[in-house]
Amino acid sequence: MLYRNIAKPFFFKMDPEKAHHLVVGGLEKSSALPGGRAALRLMYGVPETADLSIDLFGQHFPTPVGLAAGLDKNAQAVEGFSSIGFGFMEVGTVTPKGQPGNESPRLFRLPSDEALINRMGFNNEGAESMAQRLKKITKRPIPIAVNIGRNKATSNDAAHEDYRQCIRTLYPYGDFFVVNISSPNTPDLRSLQHGSELSFLLSQVKEEMDVQRQANGIRKSLLVKIAPDVTASELEYMVHTLTETGMDGIIATNTTISREGLKHSSAGETGGLSGRPLRDRSTEIIRSIYRQTEGKLPIIGSGGIFTSQHAYEKIRAGASLVEIYTALIYEGPEVNRRIHAGLRQLLRRDGFRNISEAVGADHH
Ligand SMILES: Cc1cc2nc3c(=O)[nH]c(=O)nc-3n(C[C@H](O)[C@H](O)[C@H](O)COP(=O)(O)O)c2cc1C
């Protein structure tokens, strides 16, 4: 209520990117105040319950709904986001060197479609700066995933070195890692999802994870985030390659370049489309991955989740965890309590004792 009636009308009058910085900066500052985190938890926190918590990727997730990558690109407000009901969060996408991203304007709201289009282009301060920030956060109530990418100036031939560099710099500070090869806003990045480029990249990244595991004495999980704009045979190849190269999981999906069914006048903007129009497509991809792997490769579902029903659809299709971005912009942090309360009801309705029992239920 607070967000929809007071904050949202204010933010939605501002330039979208300015509003974004205000939210992240505000969360960073309020969580640094004495009692700030406790106040955020009181307003927006979601208490852990046995039916919604889940253990995966060597981590304990107090709740199954996380914050998707791209909102806290520099790990600036980790403590704030950890206090508003998320069960985990992704920071990044981070690249080895800091870079400014694309020219503004590069973020567009499409309220009539409950969607966003962005062409940010991995604007971030670089891996070293993120490491310095994460190093300072000693107490972590939720798992933090580091989402990694390549610099715009790096060619795909050398991309593996960028991903390896991010892992080298950030391994001690992430709880698990996500290889992002699915952003539409870095020229040619998505071709890393196919053919020998994919198998080479993943084997290189896996090798670096193994080196770091030895050096740090701790094993961390590695996931890959994929695009929704793939054919059935491309998806099959990707999933096969991920399994063959020993990836621990998959995030499905990133934003889409499709513009099907949009009403808003900004529909023609270049970039990745997120929010409601992405929902069914990403669920369909989750369903295919689960079917192909017979549920053996854990999936994090992302794309168009606004309600508990949307989250539940993805869980029943095969996702063990889900994450949101666009819904947070449209609905505010209250959305987490609503989704979690609704999920508990849906589990009870269908006779499941916990989330794990519902994962992939549509296939059984
Ligand atoms: C403004 C914006 C920036 C994003 N930046 C990234 C990013 O840096 N890395 C990434 O993997 N995904 C990024 N995403 C994609 C989201 O993480 C998410 O997968 C996608 O928006 C679908 O979820 P949603 O419909 O709940 O927003 C971004 C999305 C938006 C809207």
The ligand as an ORCA input file, in Angstrom:
! r2SCAN-3c Opt
* xyz 0 1
  C      16.839     -2.726    -15.952
  C      17.215     -4.172    -15.980
  C      18.551     -4.527    -15.930
  C      18.920     -5.880    -15.965
  N      20.236     -6.202    -15.878
  C      20.588     -7.513    -15.874
  C      21.944     -7.877    -15.712
  O      22.826     -7.037    -15.551
  N      22.243     -9.197    -15.717
  C      21.292    -10.180    -15.857
  O      21.631    -11.369    -15.838
  N      20.002     -9.849    -15.999
  C      19.626     -8.563    -15.994
  N      18.294     -8.234    -16.104
  C      17.293     -9.313    -16.268
  C      16.646     -9.691    -14.944
  O      17.615    -10.216    -14.066
  C      15.527    -10.733    -15.145
  O      16.089    -11.963    -15.542
  C      14.496    -10.305    -16.160
  O      14.185     -8.933    -15.998
  C      13.206    -11.114    -16.072
  O      12.598    -11.020    -14.810
  P      11.391     -9.972    -14.488
  O      10.357    -10.168    -15.559
  O      10.939    -10.377    -13.121
  O      11.982     -8.634    -14.525
  C      17.910     -6.889    -16.072
  C      16.553     -6.519    -16.123
  C      16.203     -5.182    -16.074
  C      14.735     -4.822    -16.136
*
